[in-house]
Amino acid sequence: MDELLKIKEEALLKIHDCSSLKELNDLRVFYLGKKGPMQSAMKSMKDMSKEQRASFGQVSNKVKQEITQAIEEKRKVLEEAEMLKKIQNEKIDISLPGSQLPLGTIHPLTMIREELEDLFIGMGYSIAEGPEVESDHFNFELMNLPKDHPARDMQDTFYIDENTLLRTHTSPVQAHVMLAANGRGPIKVICPGKTYRRDDDDATHSHQFSQCEGLVIDKNITMADLKGTLELFAKKMFGEKREIRLRPSYFPFTEPSVEVDISCYNCNGKGCSMCKNTGWIEILGAGMVNPKVLEMCGFDSQVYQGFAFGIGLERVAMLKYGIDNIRDFYSGDLRFLNQFVRKD
Ligand code: DAH
């Protein structure tokens, strides 16, 4: 009897300590199989009295039952642990970084254009486009630059034929938009796009460049509306502390016309090399739409007024990012382009 209880205790302990299904199966074969210690203990039954044999038989059956039950319970525990381990091992670690594909960056001119678009769309403007191959009529005549006008000299360009050319500015889009509106306001558009001039390329000139035109036409539009709009533009593009100043200027399509400066963001207006010690940086041209242009484009200048402005995108990008050679925009040099990673 003692022998049986000893076997039981030893078996239960081993079952408790065992850590794999294989080990558990070995224990089962050993303790419950034909050649195990139970079986040898049973051999002594033949020398026992009838009563002794009966109670020995009972105890040994009970021991077998207990061992069987302990094995079953342990099997469940081990099977569960094994399954858990398998699930753990098969889990995909989504935090593992994937292999990186080389991603391009946004071109700085595109960044500036999109920034402007976001800013003006936020103020209720829409975006208009016009052809880059333009007629003399739209590029010059409707902008109040007739054939013999001296201001045409500053805007020589590439001609397809006598009356067809690569546009010298985005201003002709004003005429397209006004004519499409059939004399009825309001109009609030910006027109970003490529422009061309027969210039010799150098650090600040390029035969191809980009502009963004702005045009607002409505009743009771004044210079104050223009100033407020451009002030917001200056602050959003160059920082909240920026101020603007308007200087009288001349453009045939606006009357009066102004040249717009922003207070230097480098020295805050004190004077430095960036602003040539003036505290101001020239940034764009603007003005009230010339009544002649309004009339030519189908608007009653007694009823409607408007303002317009033209922004050079390269100039804004050069100022904003401290770029000193306009050719960097077009040469496709990755060392330059890779520096422009958008933060949003
Ligand atoms: N079109 C002019 C240029 O290319 C820029 C400009 C000046 C546009 C004044 C305007 C404006 O709309 O009002 O030099």
Boltz pocket constraint, residues with backbone or C-beta under 6 A from the ligand:
constraints:
  - pocket:
      binder: B
      contacts: [[A, 168], [A, 169], [A, 170], [A, 171], [A, 213], [A, 214], [A, 251], [A, 253], [A, 254], [A, 258], [A, 284], [A, 285], [A, 286], [A, 287], [A, 308], [A, 309], [A, 310], [A, 311]]
      max_distance: 6.0
